[in-house]
């Protein structure tokens, strides 16, 4: 059960990272983007990076726990 929860957390973090990165790209490339949108784009990029790092850490912890148990399927 714990490995499924960790796997779901990894997937969720990765999806959120992609979403935040894509939204930052869309806002940045928009024709109606104004200078006030720059902090928003920066914040979305920071959130995307944080989600990507969290997904990597969750994934590595999950793989490490599975290999320690000998459950390498």
Secondary structure, 3 states (H helix, E strand, C coil): CHHHHHHHHHHHHHHHHHHHHHHHHHHHHCCCCCHHHHHHHHHHHHHHHHHHHHHHHHHHHHHHHHHHHCCCC
